[in-house]
Amino acid sequence: MSDNEGRQDLRMPDDDEVFAVVTEMLGANRVKVRCMDGTERTARIPGRMQKRVWIREDDVVLIEPWDWQDEKGDVTWRYEKSEADQLREEGHIQA
């Protein structure tokens, strides 16, 4: 038990989602992200998250890339700071 003390089960990406780190706020509900698959994307913050989930630079998020335009996508989830630290420790995200 002491190994997993403080560890929590986190939402992991589905088949079509990828981890990303917010690098820049673009305005108009859009952010620039660096995805863990090596791609820079422009991501849209959907209406269901606006004014409910506040996203800032250096936040860790899940992105669902668009099928028809791979350099764009939608933000599907934002991790809290403690959750992001845990993902980094476990090696899911490269700082």
Biopython code that builds the backbone (N, CA, C, O; Angstrom):
import numpy as np
from Bio.PDB.StructureBuilder import StructureBuilder

atoms = [
    (1, "MET", "N", (0.835, -1.200, 0.000)),
    (1, "MET", "CA", (0.000, 0.000, 0.000)),
    (1, "MET", "C", (0.870, 1.251, 0.000)),
    (1, "MET", "O", (0.486, 2.267, -0.580)),
    (2, "SER", "N", (2.031, 1.196, 0.637)),
    (2, "SER", "CA", (2.867, 2.390, 0.709)),
    (2, "SER", "C", (3.381, 2.804, -0.673)),
    (2, "SER", "O", (3.714, 3.971, -0.884)),
    (3, "ASP", "N", (3.449, 1.844, -1.625)),
    (3, "ASP", "CA", (3.895, 2.189, -2.984)),
    (3, "ASP", "C", (2.911, 3.125, -3.680)),
    (3, "ASP", "O", (3.310, 4.061, -4.373)),
    (4, "ASN", "N", (1.636, 2.862, -3.487)),
    (4, "ASN", "CA", (0.602, 3.615, -4.199)),
    (4, "ASN", "C", (-0.053, 4.678, -3.338)),
    (4, "ASN", "O", (-1.132, 5.163, -3.676)),
    (5, "GLU", "N", (0.570, 5.045, -2.246)),
    (5, "GLU", "CA", (-0.019, 6.045, -1.365)),
    (5, "GLU", "C", (-0.136, 7.377, -2.098)),
    (5, "GLU", "O", (0.845, 7.890, -2.636)),
    (6, "GLY", "N", (-1.336, 7.926, -2.111)),
    (6, "GLY", "CA", (-1.560, 9.186, -2.803)),
    (6, "GLY", "C", (-1.859, 9.025, -4.285)),
    (6, "GLY", "O", (-2.203, 10.000, -4.953)),
    (7, "ARG", "N", (-1.735, 7.810, -4.811)),
    (7, "ARG", "CA", (-2.013, 7.590, -6.228)),
    (7, "ARG", "C", (-3.517, 7.457, -6.420)),
    (7, "ARG", "O", (-4.217, 6.858, -5.604)),
    (8, "GLN", "N", (-3.990, 8.024, -7.508)),
    (8, "GLN", "CA", (-5.401, 7.900, -7.818)),
    (8, "GLN", "C", (-5.568, 7.414, -9.247)),
    (8, "GLN", "O", (-4.702, 7.633, -10.094)),
    (9, "ASP", "N", (-6.693, 6.750, -9.508)),
    (9, "ASP", "CA", (-6.968, 6.303, -10.865)),
    (9, "ASP", "C", (-7.403, 7.508, -11.674)),
    (9, "ASP", "O", (-8.331, 8.225, -11.300)),
    (10, "LEU", "N", (-6.712, 7.722, -12.797)),
    (10, "LEU", "CA", (-6.978, 8.888, -13.628)),
    (10, "LEU", "C", (-7.642, 8.467, -14.925)),
    (10, "LEU", "O", (-7.527, 7.320, -15.355)),
    (11, "ARG", "N", (-8.334, 9.405, -15.537)),
    (11, "ARG", "CA", (-8.927, 9.153, -16.844)),
    (11, "ARG", "C", (-7.789, 9.051, -17.853)),
    (11, "ARG", "O", (-6.976, 9.967, -17.978)),
    (12, "MET", "N", (-7.737, 7.937, -18.568)),
    (12, "MET", "CA", (-6.710, 7.724, -19.581)),
    (12, "MET", "C", (-7.324, 7.942, -20.961)),
    (12, "MET", "O", (-8.542, 7.862, -21.118)),
    (13, "PRO", "N", (-6.477, 8.219, -21.974)),
    (13, "PRO", "CA", (-7.021, 8.508, -23.302)),
    (13, "PRO", "C", (-7.697, 7.300, -23.936)),
    (13, "PRO", "O", (-7.242, 6.166, -23.787)),
    (14, "ASP", "N", (-8.791, 7.563, -24.648)),
    (14, "ASP", "CA", (-9.436, 6.536, -25.461)),
    (14, "ASP", "C", (-8.575, 6.306, -26.699)),
    (14, "ASP", "O", (-7.499, 6.890, -26.835)),
    (15, "ASP", "N", (-9.055, 5.455, -27.597)),
    (15, "ASP", "CA", (-8.287, 5.117, -28.802)),
    (15, "ASP", "C", (-7.998, 6.340, -29.674)),
    (15, "ASP", "O", (-6.938, 6.426, -30.295)),
    (16, "ASP", "N", (-8.931, 7.277, -29.719)),
    (16, "ASP", "CA", (-8.773, 8.429, -30.611)),
    (16, "ASP", "C", (-8.329, 9.692, -29.877)),
    (16, "ASP", "O", (-8.380, 10.779, -30.453)),
    (17, "GLU", "N", (-7.895, 9.578, -28.621)),
    (17, "GLU", "CA", (-7.447, 10.735, -27.844)),
    (17, "GLU", "C", (-5.949, 10.658, -27.592)),
    (17, "GLU", "O", (-5.350, 9.586, -27.671)),
    (18, "VAL", "N", (-5.343, 11.823, -27.285)),
    (18, "VAL", "CA", (-3.910, 11.881, -27.025)),
    (18, "VAL", "C", (-3.654, 12.930, -25.935)),
    (18, "VAL", "O", (-4.352, 13.941, -25.860)),
    (19, "PHE", "N", (-2.634, 12.672, -25.084)),
    (19, "PHE", "CA", (-2.238, 13.656, -24.072)),
    (19, "PHE", "C", (-1.629, 14.865, -24.764)),
    (19, "PHE", "O", (-1.004, 14.734, -25.816)),
    (20, "ALA", "N", (-1.814, 16.053, -24.169)),
    (20, "ALA", "CA", (-1.224, 17.271, -24.720)),
    (20, "ALA", "C", (-0.983, 18.261, -23.594)),
    (20, "ALA", "O", (-1.610, 18.191, -22.537)),
    (21, "VAL", "N", (-0.053, 19.192, -23.841)),
    (21, "VAL", "CA", (0.241, 20.267, -22.901)),
    (21, "VAL", "C", (-0.081, 21.584, -23.593)),
    (21, "VAL", "O", (0.358, 21.814, -24.720)),
    (22, "VAL", "N", (-0.839, 22.444, -22.933)),
    (22, "VAL", "CA", (-1.217, 23.738, -23.509)),
    (22, "VAL", "C", (0.018, 24.630, -23.553)),
    (22, "VAL", "O", (0.653, 24.855, -22.523)),
    (23, "THR", "N", (0.366, 25.141, -24.733)),
    (23, "THR", "CA", (1.535, 25.995, -24.869)),
    (23, "THR", "C", (1.170, 27.465, -25.028)),
    (23, "THR", "O", (1.970, 28.339, -24.695)),
    (24, "GLU", "N", (-0.035, 27.748, -25.535)),
    (24, "GLU", "CA", (-0.404, 29.148, -25.785)),
    (24, "GLU", "C", (-1.922, 29.288, -25.827)),
    (24, "GLU", "O", (-2.627, 28.437, -26.368)),
    (25, "MET", "N", (-2.404, 30.378, -25.246)),
    (25, "MET", "CA", (-3.825, 30.701, -25.317)),
    (25, "MET", "C", (-4.026, 31.594, -26.541)),
    (25, "MET", "O", (-3.376, 32.632, -26.666)),
    (26, "LEU", "N", (-4.922, 31.194, -27.441)),
    (26, "LEU", "CA", (-5.124, 31.944, -28.682)),
    (26, "LEU", "C", (-6.353, 32.848, -28.635)),
    (26, "LEU", "O", (-6.498, 33.721, -29.491)),
    (27, "GLY", "N", (-7.225, 32.664, -27.676)),
    (27, "GLY", "CA", (-8.451, 33.433, -27.625)),
    (27, "GLY", "C", (-9.522, 32.775, -28.474)),
    (27, "GLY", "O", (-9.235, 31.833, -29.213)),
    (28, "ALA", "N", (-10.744, 33.256, -28.380)),
    (28, "ALA", "CA", (-11.880, 32.716, -29.128)),
    (28, "ALA", "C", (-12.043, 31.218, -28.851)),
    (28, "ALA", "O", (-12.353, 30.449, -29.761)),
    (29, "ASN", "N", (-11.833, 30.804, -27.590)),
    (29, "ASN", "CA", (-11.991, 29.416, -27.156)),
    (29, "ASN", "C", (-11.060, 28.447, -27.869)),
    (29, "ASN", "O", (-11.420, 27.296, -28.115)),
    (30, "ARG", "N", (-9.868, 28.915, -28.197)),
    (30, "ARG", "CA", (-8.885, 28.061, -28.855)),
    (30, "ARG", "C", (-7.564, 28.131, -28.101)),
    (30, "ARG", "O", (-7.223, 29.152, -27.505)),
    (31, "VAL", "N", (-6.823, 27.018, -28.141)),
    (31, "VAL", "CA", (-5.509, 26.942, -27.513)),
    (31, "VAL", "C", (-4.558, 26.226, -28.457)),
    (31, "VAL", "O", (-4.974, 25.408, -29.277)),
    (32, "LYS", "N", (-3.272, 26.544, -28.328)),
    (32, "LYS", "CA", (-2.245, 25.806, -29.057)),
    (32, "LYS", "C", (-1.685, 24.783, -28.096)),
    (32, "LYS", "O", (-1.345, 25.111, -26.959)),
    (33, "VAL", "N", (-1.583, 23.522, -28.555)),
    (33, "VAL", "CA", (-1.122, 22.441, -27.690)),
    (33, "VAL", "C", (0.017, 21.672, -28.349)),
    (33, "VAL", "O", (0.116, 21.600, -29.574)),
    (34, "ARG", "N", (0.880, 21.095, -27.502)),
    (34, "ARG", "CA", (1.942, 20.187, -27.959)),
    (34, "ARG", "C", (1.518, 18.790, -27.535)),
    (34, "ARG", "O", (1.504, 18.465, -26.348)),
    (35, "CYS", "N", (1.171, 17.965, -28.522)),
    (35, "CYS", "CA", (0.671, 16.623, -28.234)),
    (35, "CYS", "C", (1.824, 15.656, -28.030)),
    (35, "CYS", "O", (2.931, 15.881, -28.518)),
    (36, "MET", "N", (1.555, 14.582, -27.306)),
    (36, "MET", "CA", (2.589, 13.597, -27.005)),
    (36, "MET", "C", (2.914, 12.711, -28.201)),
    (36, "MET", "O", (3.834, 11.896, -28.125)),
    (37, "ASP", "N", (2.173, 12.853, -29.312)),
    (37, "ASP", "CA", (2.541, 12.139, -30.533)),
    (37, "ASP", "C", (3.472, 12.982, -31.398)),
    (37, "ASP", "O", (3.780, 12.613, -32.531)),
    (38, "GLY", "N", (3.930, 14.142, -30.846)),
    (38, "GLY", "CA", (4.905, 14.980, -31.530)),
    (38, "GLY", "C", (4.313, 16.048, -32.420)),
    (38, "GLY", "O", (5.057, 16.729, -33.125)),
    (39, "THR", "N", (3.021, 16.220, -32.416)),
    (39, "THR", "CA", (2.351, 17.177, -33.287)),
    (39, "THR", "C", (1.921, 18.415, -32.513)),
    (39, "THR", "O", (1.425, 18.310, -31.391)),
    (40, "GLU", "N", (2.111, 19.597, -33.116)),
    (40, "GLU", "CA", (1.538, 20.835, -32.569)),
    (40, "GLU", "C", (0.149, 20.985, -33.182)),
    (40, "GLU", "O", (-0.015, 20.893, -34.399)),
    (41, "ARG", "N", (-0.834, 21.213, -32.342)),
    (41, "ARG", "CA", (-2.205, 21.345, -32.848)),
    (41, "ARG", "C", (-2.860, 22.593, -32.282)),
    (41, "ARG", "O", (-2.471, 23.095, -31.227)),
    (42, "THR", "N", (-3.863, 23.084, -33.003)),
    (42, "THR", "CA", (-4.763, 24.106, -32.498)),
    (42, "THR", "C", (-6.005, 23.373, -32.023)),
    (42, "THR", "O", (-6.654, 22.669, -32.796)),
    (43, "ALA", "N", (-6.332, 23.539, -30.748)),
    (43, "ALA", "CA", (-7.466, 22.807, -30.177)),
    (43, "ALA", "C", (-8.568, 23.780, -29.782)),
    (43, "ALA", "O", (-8.313, 24.912, -29.370)),
    (44, "ARG", "N", (-9.780, 23.309, -29.920)),
    (44, "ARG", "CA", (-10.966, 24.093, -29.603)),
    (44, "ARG", "C", (-11.501, 23.638, -28.254)),
    (44, "ARG", "O", (-11.579, 22.440, -27.980)),
    (45, "ILE", "N", (-11.871, 24.602, -27.412)),
    (45, "ILE", "CA", (-12.497, 24.276, -26.131)),
    (45, "ILE", "C", (-14.005, 24.234, -26.380)),
    (45, "ILE", "O", (-14.597, 25.269, -26.687)),
    (46, "PRO", "N", (-14.638, 23.073, -26.258)),
    (46, "PRO", "CA", (-16.062, 22.961, -26.593)),
    (46, "PRO", "C", (-16.946, 23.724, -25.610)),
    (46, "PRO", "O", (-16.532, 24.022, -24.489)),
    (47, "GLY", "N", (-18.138, 24.028, -26.032)),
    (47, "GLY", "CA", (-19.079, 24.810, -25.233)),
    (47, "GLY", "C", (-19.387, 24.202, -23.881)),
    (47, "GLY", "O", (-19.610, 24.933, -22.916)),
    (48, "ARG", "N", (-19.406, 22.869, -23.787)),
    (48, "ARG", "CA", (-19.733, 22.231, -22.503)),
    (48, "ARG", "C", (-18.654, 22.462, -21.453)),
    (48, "ARG", "O", (-18.902, 22.277, -20.262)),
    (49, "MET", "N", (-17.438, 22.872, -21.888)),
    (49, "MET", "CA", (-16.348, 23.123, -20.942)),
    (49, "MET", "C", (-16.168, 24.616, -20.659)),
    (49, "MET", "O", (-15.579, 24.983, -19.643)),
    (50, "GLN", "N", (-16.663, 25.468, -21.535)),
    (50, "GLN", "CA", (-16.462, 26.902, -21.368)),
    (50, "GLN", "C", (-17.116, 27.380, -20.074)),
    (50, "GLN", "O", (-18.253, 27.014, -19.775)),
    (51, "LYS", "N", (-16.419, 28.174, -19.335)),
    (51, "LYS", "CA", (-16.874, 28.771, -18.081)),
    (51, "LYS", "C", (-17.137, 27.750, -16.988)),
    (51, "LYS", "O", (-17.611, 28.113, -15.911)),
    (52, "ARG", "N", (-16.837, 26.475, -17.241)),
    (52, "ARG", "CA", (-16.938, 25.446, -16.219)),
    (52, "ARG", "C", (-15.553, 24.914, -15.866)),
    (52, "ARG", "O", (-15.256, 24.634, -14.704)),
    (53, "VAL", "N", (-14.718, 24.779, -16.885)),
    (53, "VAL", "CA", (-13.363, 24.271, -16.715)),
    (53, "VAL", "C", (-12.412, 25.334, -17.255)),
    (53, "VAL", "O", (-12.413, 25.622, -18.451)),
    (54, "TRP", "N", (-11.609, 25.910, -16.381)),
    (54, "TRP", "CA", (-10.695, 26.958, -16.805)),
    (54, "TRP", "C", (-9.367, 26.352, -17.211)),
    (54, "TRP", "O", (-8.736, 25.629, -16.439)),
    (55, "ILE", "N", (-8.949, 26.655, -18.432)),
    (55, "ILE", "CA", (-7.713, 26.101, -18.972)),
    (55, "ILE", "C", (-6.685, 27.220, -19.088)),
    (55, "ILE", "O", (-6.983, 28.309, -19.577)),
    (56, "ARG", "N", (-5.451, 26.928, -18.621)),
    (56, "ARG", "CA", (-4.364, 27.891, -18.662)),
    (56, "ARG", "C", (-3.154, 27.261, -19.337)),
    (56, "ARG", "O", (-3.131, 26.056, -19.588)),
    (57, "GLU", "N", (-2.141, 28.089, -19.631)),
    (57, "GLU", "CA", (-0.908, 27.563, -20.220)),
    (57, "GLU", "C", (-0.273, 26.557, -19.268)),
    (57, "GLU", "O", (-0.383, 26.689, -18.049)),
    (58, "ASP", "N", (0.384, 25.563, -19.823)),
    (58, "ASP", "CA", (1.061, 24.482, -19.106)),
    (58, "ASP", "C", (0.105, 23.483, -18.463)),
    (58, "ASP", "O", (0.554, 22.605, -17.726)),
    (59, "ASP", "N", (-1.192, 23.587, -18.719)),
    (59, "ASP", "CA", (-2.124, 22.570, -18.237)),
    (59, "ASP", "C", (-2.000, 21.324, -19.103)),
    (59, "ASP", "O", (-1.700, 21.413, -20.294)),
    (60, "VAL", "N", (-2.229, 20.175, -18.506)),
    (60, "VAL", "CA", (-2.248, 18.912, -19.240)),
    (60, "VAL", "C", (-3.695, 18.602, -19.584)),
    (60, "VAL", "O", (-4.567, 18.625, -18.716)),
    (61, "VAL", "N", (-3.946, 18.312, -20.858)),
    (61, "VAL", "CA", (-5.301, 18.060, -21.344)),
    (61, "VAL", "C", (-5.308, 16.815, -22.223)),
    (61, "VAL", "O", (-4.260, 16.318, -22.635)),
    (62, "LEU", "N", (-6.512, 16.324, -22.499)),
    (62, "LEU", "CA", (-6.684, 15.283, -23.504)),
    (62, "LEU", "C", (-7.252, 15.940, -24.750)),
    (62, "LEU", "O", (-8.180, 16.745, -24.669)),
    (63, "ILE", "N", (-6.695, 15.595, -25.896)),
    (63, "ILE", "CA", (-7.127, 16.154, -27.177)),
    (63, "ILE", "C", (-7.666, 15.032, -28.045)),
    (63, "ILE", "O", (-7.099, 13.940, -28.091)),
    (64, "GLU", "N", (-8.760, 15.307, -28.727)),
    (64, "GLU", "CA", (-9.270, 14.379, -29.733)),
    (64, "GLU", "C", (-9.024, 15.011, -31.107)),
    (64, "GLU", "O", (-9.776, 15.892, -31.521)),
    (65, "PRO", "N", (-7.970, 14.566, -31.823)),
    (65, "PRO", "CA", (-7.675, 15.147, -33.140)),
    (65, "PRO", "C", (-8.835, 14.929, -34.106)),
    (65, "PRO", "O", (-9.517, 13.906, -34.056)),
    (66, "TRP", "N", (-9.045, 15.905, -34.982)),
    (66, "TRP", "CA", (-10.096, 15.796, -35.985)),
    (66, "TRP", "C", (-9.681, 14.787, -37.053)),
    (66, "TRP", "O", (-8.506, 14.696, -37.409)),
    (67, "ASP", "N", (-10.645, 14.038, -37.555)),
    (67, "ASP", "CA", (-10.379, 13.058, -38.609)),
    (67, "ASP", "C", (-9.990, 13.735, -39.917)),
    (67, "ASP", "O", (-9.113, 13.255, -40.636)),
    (68, "TRP", "N", (-10.644, 14.848, -40.219)),
    (68, "TRP", "CA", (-10.460, 15.494, -41.512)),
    (68, "TRP", "C", (-9.356, 16.543, -41.530)),
    (68, "TRP", "O", (-8.970, 16.999, -42.606)),
    (69, "GLN", "N", (-8.840, 16.936, -40.376)),
    (69, "GLN", "CA", (-7.784, 17.945, -40.286)),
    (69, "GLN", "C", (-6.930, 17.609, -39.073)),
    (69, "GLN", "O", (-7.262, 17.992, -37.951)),
    (70, "ASP", "N", (-5.820, 16.890, -39.295)),
    (70, "ASP", "CA", (-5.051, 16.344, -38.177)),
    (70, "ASP", "C", (-4.361, 17.423, -37.349)),
    (70, "ASP", "O", (-4.011, 17.167, -36.197)),
    (71, "GLU", "N", (-4.151, 18.631, -37.899)),
    (71, "GLU", "CA", (-3.470, 19.675, -37.128)),
    (71, "GLU", "C", (-4.426, 20.428, -36.201)),
    (71, "GLU", "O", (-4.030, 21.408, -35.570)),
    (72, "LYS", "N", (-5.684, 19.976, -36.115)),
    (72, "LYS", "CA", (-6.663, 20.587, -35.212)),
    (72, "LYS", "C", (-7.347, 19.495, -34.403)),
    (72, "LYS", "O", (-7.306, 18.317, -34.755)),
    (73, "GLY", "N", (-7.980, 19.916, -33.304)),
    (73, "GLY", "CA", (-8.681, 18.948, -32.478)),
    (73, "GLY", "C", (-9.541, 19.627, -31.426)),
    (73, "GLY", "O", (-9.632, 20.854, -31.373)),
    (74, "ASP", "N", (-10.169, 18.815, -30.593)),
    (74, "ASP", "CA", (-11.024, 19.296, -29.520)),
    (74, "ASP", "C", (-10.445, 18.885, -28.174)),
    (74, "ASP", "O", (-9.926, 17.779, -28.025)),
    (75, "VAL", "N", (-10.537, 19.780, -27.193)),
    (75, "VAL", "CA", (-10.145, 19.450, -25.828)),
    (75, "VAL", "C", (-11.287, 18.623, -25.236)),
    (75, "VAL", "O", (-12.445, 19.037, -25.285)),
    (76, "THR", "N", (-10.959, 17.446, -24.675)),
    (76, "THR", "CA", (-12.003, 16.609, -24.087)),
    (76, "THR", "C", (-11.902, 16.521, -22.570)),
    (76, "THR", "O", (-12.879, 16.169, -21.909)),
    (77, "TRP", "N", (-10.722, 16.838, -22.000)),
    (77, "TRP", "CA", (-10.541, 16.702, -20.546)),
    (77, "TRP", "C", (-9.364, 17.553, -20.101)),
    (77, "TRP", "O", (-8.394, 17.697, -20.845)),
    (78, "ARG", "N", (-9.432, 18.121, -18.898)),
    (78, "ARG", "CA", (-8.293, 18.828, -18.306)),
    (78, "ARG", "C", (-7.953, 18.165, -16.984)),
    (78, "ARG", "O", (-8.837, 17.857, -16.184)),
    (79, "TYR", "N", (-6.661, 17.948, -16.762)),
    (79, "TYR", "CA", (-6.192, 17.343, -15.524)),
    (79, "TYR", "C", (-5.822, 18.429, -14.518)),
    (79, "TYR", "O", (-5.294, 19.478, -14.886)),
    (80, "GLU", "N", (-6.106, 18.163, -13.245)),
    (80, "GLU", "CA", (-5.667, 19.045, -12.171)),
    (80, "GLU", "C", (-4.148, 18.950, -12.056)),
    (80, "GLU", "O", (-3.541, 18.034, -12.612)),
    (81, "LYS", "N", (-3.530, 19.889, -11.338)),
    (81, "LYS", "CA", (-2.065, 19.902, -11.220)),
    (81, "LYS", "C", (-1.534, 18.611, -10.593)),
    (81, "LYS", "O", (-0.552, 18.053, -11.082)),
    (82, "SER", "N", (-2.157, 18.134, -9.533)),
    (82, "SER", "CA", (-1.695, 16.906, -8.881)),
    (82, "SER", "C", (-1.824, 15.701, -9.819)),
    (82, "SER", "O", (-0.967, 14.817, -9.819)),
    (83, "GLU", "N", (-2.889, 15.670, -10.609)),
    (83, "GLU", "CA", (-3.077, 14.585, -11.567)),
    (83, "GLU", "C", (-2.016, 14.646, -12.664)),
    (83, "GLU", "O", (-1.488, 13.616, -13.082)),
    (84, "ALA", "N", (-1.708, 15.862, -13.128)),
    (84, "ALA", "CA", (-0.682, 16.033, -14.160)),
    (84, "ALA", "C", (0.684, 15.604, -13.635)),
    (84, "ALA", "O", (1.456, 14.974, -14.359)),
    (85, "ASP", "N", (0.988, 15.942, -12.373)),
    (85, "ASP", "CA", (2.250, 15.511, -11.767)),
    (85, "ASP", "C", (2.337, 13.990, -11.720)),
    (85, "ASP", "O", (3.394, 13.414, -11.976)),
    (86, "GLN", "N", (1.233, 13.351, -11.396)),
    (86, "GLN", "CA", (1.201, 11.890, -11.350)),
    (86, "GLN", "C", (1.440, 11.303, -12.748)),
    (86, "GLN", "O", (2.170, 10.321, -12.887)),
    (87, "LEU", "N", (0.834, 11.895, -13.777)),
    (87, "LEU", "CA", (1.042, 11.409, -15.149)),
    (87, "LEU", "C", (2.505, 11.558, -15.564)),
    (87, "LEU", "O", (3.053, 10.688, -16.240)),
    (88, "ARG", "N", (3.135, 12.659, -15.159)),
    (88, "ARG", "CA", (4.551, 12.859, -15.478)),
    (88, "ARG", "C", (5.421, 11.820, -14.773)),
    (88, "ARG", "O", (6.345, 11.268, -15.370)),
    (89, "GLU", "N", (5.121, 11.557, -13.496)),
    (89, "GLU", "CA", (5.891, 10.577, -12.723)),
    (89, "GLU", "C", (5.779, 9.184, -13.332)),
    (89, "GLU", "O", (6.747, 8.423, -13.340)),
    (90, "GLU", "N", (4.596, 8.854, -13.841)),
    (90, "GLU", "CA", (4.380, 7.525, -14.412)),
    (90, "GLU", "C", (4.896, 7.417, -15.847)),
    (90, "GLU", "O", (4.874, 6.336, -16.435)),
    (91, "GLY", "N", (5.365, 8.548, -16.418)),
    (91, "GLY", "CA", (5.969, 8.510, -17.745)),
    (91, "GLY", "C", (5.010, 8.646, -18.906)),
    (91, "GLY", "O", (5.401, 8.400, -20.047)),
    (92, "HIS", "N", (3.760, 9.031, -18.656)),
    (92, "HIS", "CA", (2.812, 9.216, -19.754)),
    (92, "HIS", "C", (3.061, 10.507, -20.519)),
    (92, "HIS", "O", (2.738, 10.618, -21.701)),
    (93, "ILE", "N", (3.649, 11.497, -19.815)),
    (93, "ILE", "CA", (3.885, 12.819, -20.408)),
    (93, "ILE", "C", (5.347, 13.183, -20.258)),
    (93, "ILE", "O", (5.929, 13.025, -19.185)),
    (94, "GLN", "N", (5.941, 13.671, -21.340)),
    (94, "GLN", "CA", (7.318, 14.173, -21.269)),
    (94, "GLN", "C", (7.239, 15.662, -20.966)),
    (94, "GLN", "O", (6.545, 16.404, -21.661)),
    (95, "ALA", "N", (7.937, 16.096, -19.943)),
    (95, "ALA", "CA", (7.911, 17.500, -19.530)),
    (95, "ALA", "C", (8.508, 18.338, -20.610)),
    (95, "ALA", "O", (8.588, 19.559, -20.471)),
]
sb = StructureBuilder()
sb.init_structure("model")
sb.init_model(0)
sb.init_chain("A")
sb.init_seg("    ")
for serial, (resi, resn, name, xyz) in enumerate(atoms, 1):
    if name == "N":
        sb.init_residue(resn, " ", resi, " ")
    sb.init_atom(name, np.array(xyz, "f"), 0.0, 1.0, " ", f" {name:<3s}", serial, name[0])
structure = sb.get_structure()
